[in-house]
Amino acid sequence: MADPDATPTQARPARPGVRRDVPPELAALRRSIDNIDAALIHLLAERFKATQKVGILKAEEGLPPADPGREEQQIERLRDLALDSGLDPVFAEKFLAFVVAEVIRHHEAIADATRG
Ligand SMILES: C=C(O[C@@H]1C=C(C(=O)O)C=C[C@H]1O)C(=O)O
């Protein structure tokens, strides 16, 4: 496997103005960030697997794709969790809204396909 901290002689030539010899602490933090990003992608994939199943259930039951009441509860809960953990609650709410908008788009597509 490629060494992420490869010295400039082992790595591709750096683009002009791009430093290759990053300080070890920065390299370590970036490895941690990469691990966290990977976890986020896996978590999102699992969330979308669950919401796809919800979309199918809703289409079968004739329920609407969006549930604003449920979303209100989630916003309140996530804002509290964000505050407790030192994350900006406005960002947490925006992030949830971004994800939920995509889920609703999927649910609308599932409902359309189910109606035929
Ligand atoms: C997943 C659902 O469908 C929609 C998407 C939600 C979500 O992604 O969390 C929440 C509410 C609904 O607007 C649901 O009703 O539970």
Ligand as a Chemical Component Dictionary entry (heavy atoms), coordinates in Angstrom:
data_LIG
# 
_chem_comp.id                   LIG 
_chem_comp.type                 NON-POLYMER 
_chem_comp.pdbx_formal_charge   0 
_chem_comp.three_letter_code    LIG 
# 
loop_
_chem_comp_atom.comp_id 
_chem_comp_atom.atom_id 
_chem_comp_atom.alt_atom_id 
_chem_comp_atom.type_symbol 
_chem_comp_atom.charge 
_chem_comp_atom.model_Cartn_x 
_chem_comp_atom.model_Cartn_y 
_chem_comp_atom.model_Cartn_z 
_chem_comp_atom.pdbx_ordinal 
LIG C1  C1  C 0 -37.358 8.439  6.781 1  
LIG C2  C2  C 0 -38.566 9.039  6.796 2  
LIG O1  O1  O 0 -38.998 9.868  5.745 3  
LIG C3  C3  C 0 -38.613 11.241 5.625 4  
LIG C4  C4  C 0 -37.168 11.380 5.873 5  
LIG C5  C5  C 0 -36.706 11.511 7.153 6  
LIG C6  C6  C 0 -35.268 11.254 7.474 7  
LIG O2  O2  O 0 -34.458 11.133 6.548 8  
LIG O3  O3  O 0 -34.944 11.140 8.670 9  
LIG C7  C7  C 0 -37.595 11.886 8.169 10 
LIG C8  C8  C 0 -38.900 12.137 7.932 11 
LIG C9  C9  C 0 -39.490 12.064 6.574 12 
LIG O4  O4  O 0 -39.706 13.366 6.074 13 
LIG C10 C10 C 0 -39.522 8.833  7.887 14 
LIG O5  O5  O 0 -40.692 9.222  7.753 15 
LIG O6  O6  O 0 -39.132 8.242  8.914 16 
# 
loop_
_chem_comp_bond.comp_id 
_chem_comp_bond.atom_id_1 
_chem_comp_bond.atom_id_2 
_chem_comp_bond.value_order 
_chem_comp_bond.pdbx_ordinal 
LIG C1  C2  DOUB 1  
LIG C2  O1  SING 2  
LIG C2  C10 SING 3  
LIG O1  C3  SING 4  
LIG C3  C4  SING 5  
LIG C3  C9  SING 6  
LIG C4  C5  DOUB 7  
LIG C5  C6  SING 8  
LIG C5  C7  SING 9  
LIG C6  O2  DOUB 10 
LIG C6  O3  SING 11 
LIG C7  C8  DOUB 12 
LIG C8  C9  SING 13 
LIG C9  O4  SING 14 
LIG C10 O5  DOUB 15 
LIG C10 O6  SING 16 
# 
